[in-house]
Amino acid sequence: MKNTPFTAKHLALGAKMAPFAGYNMPISYTGINDEHLAVRKNAGVFDVSHMGEFILKGENALDLIQRVTTNDASKLTAGKAQYSCLTNKEGGIVDDLLVYCIEENKTYMLVVNASNIEKDWNWISQFNSKNVEMQNISDKTCLLAVQGPNATSILQPLTDLDLVNMKYYTFVKGTFAGVENVLISATGYTGSGGVEIYFEDKDGAAEKIWDAIFEAGGPKGLKPIGLGARDTLRLEMGFNLYGNDIDDRTSPLEAGLSWITKFTKDFTAREILEKQKAEGIQQKLVGFEMIDKGIPRHDYEIKDAQGNVIGRVTSGTQGPTIQKAVGLGYVKTPFAALDTEIFIAVRDKSLKAKVVKVPFLG
């Protein structure tokens, strides 16, 4: 099992650790609900150094990105990022990812899911027919997500970069906590604002940055947060998790990701997805809220009033902010309309739920 440069910090803080994507990762410190609410109301720090980062460079870098991703990366200018996905030849999702434009038409960074680093690298490499320089910098890149409404004001004293006024899906590079060449982006997976901080662990940079963040934020209630709360936070926002809500068998259109699927360019499986769009999809990812008491879990069956199986739950939880049991799941398209009554098979019972709009967090 791999460690991140912050593993010793997590252990010293008494974190509950567990294997995740081959890494020894903190799941919780003081408890998922407590950590979840700390992020919603104030700010928290996630170690997400297990994520993957690839650099693509050269005059054909944009061309390669355009051919393998669904979104239109030609719209990106330096300092901007976008959410996108890689599709396979059948129209399924290889992975969802972030594309950062470091230098327009020249240099890009792709941020991919930890469990898919090797798969994504191999997938993109097979389309690299025009000598794009590709570097997998995952092992040497640290990533801390500092999320919450007070995150940027807590971090601002540590840098001359203007963090407080950063627009969503933009990024800046500069010196942070005395460490040079740090990339800070206004992205995140919680829906509560904040930034993600990328840097190389050279000359003790990881410890320096971690300590500086907690020195600045500790007196203001900043807390370390585990992957457990990361999951409940993203689910309240209706954000997809690869391996749960999207995978190699689900298409971007079925997953509600038509907004990142641009038919203005050519990309893998474009024709299949265009056909899906024209003919209509058979299943759809929906958000739902429990009416009967019970918590939906991954892979529970979804049924209609007659007891016929019409889909399955992909993610579910009791939302600590919203105080409701909610979930995401695929259902046959006729059952995807808002307010449709559906039933979740929890053990030997069918519990009533209804299709609702996401994000669940109003």
Secondary structure, DSSP 8 states (H G I E B T S, - for coil): -B--TTHHHHHHTT-EEEEETTEEEEEESS-HHHHHHHHHHT-EEEE-TTSEEEEEESTTHHHHHHHHBSS-GGG--TTEEEEEEEE-TTS-EEEEEEEEEEETTTEEEEEE-GGGHHHHHHHHHTT--S--EEEE-GGGEEEEEEESTTHHHHHGGGBSS--TT--TTBEEEEEETTEEEEEEES--SSSS-EEEEEEE--TTHHHHHHHHHHHHHGGGT-EEE-HHHHHHHHHHTT---BTTTB-TTS-TTTTT-GGG--TTS--TTHHHHHHHHHH--SEEEEEEEESSS----TT-EEE-TTS-EEEEEEEEEEETTTTEEEEEEEEEGGG-STT-EEEEEETTEEEEEEEE-S-S--
